[in-house]
Amino acid sequence: MLCDSGRHVILVADGNKLGTQRVREFATVDDVDVLITDVPLGDPMRDRFEGGDVRVVDNQLVVE
């Protein structure tokens, strides 16, 4: 799998992509160390990531 060679796996995801399923999978929650996204996560999704020992950094919208 793509993530096997990294020491840390950081997933940066657009909030519009969260909660959707795609045909290609590059990692599971168990493979990810940190999730960074631009929207606040709802409790069920936050619980899923944090339950997999993923550090969640959400609501990180950057406006220039």
N, C-alpha and C positions, 0 to 999 in steps of 0.2 A: 504494500500500500504506500501511497505517496508520503504519508506522515512518518513512516517507520525510520527514516534516516535523520530526522530532526531531534535535537535535544528537548526543545519546547515547541509546542504547536499552538500558534495564536490564530484564532479564527476572527476575521474582521468581516462582519456581515451587515449589509444594508437591511434595515428593519423591514422593508417590503419582502425580503426573501425568507424571513423567519416564519416558521410554521407551514412552509410549503415543502413539497417533496418533488425531487427531480429524479430523472433516470440515472444520472451519474452520481455515485457516492465516492467521496475521497476520504472520508473519515467518519467515525462514530463519535458520540459524546465522550466515550471512554478514551478516545485518542487525543482530545483537545485539552490544553492546559489553561488557556485564557480565551474568553469570548469578549470581543469589543463590538458594540453596536450603537446606532444613533437613536434608538428608541428605548423607552423604559420597558423592561420585560414584565409580563404578567406573572402572577405567582406560580401557575402550573409550569410555565417554561423555565422560570428562574429555579424552581425546585428541581426540575429535571437536570439542568446544568450543574447546579451546586451539589446535587445528589451524586453526580459523577465526578465530584471534586474539581470542578472547573471554576476558576475565578471569573466572575462576571463584572464587566465594566460597561454599563449601559447608560443610555440617555446622553451620549457624547456627540451631539450635533455641533458642528463647527461652522460658523457663519463668518464669511470674510467680507 
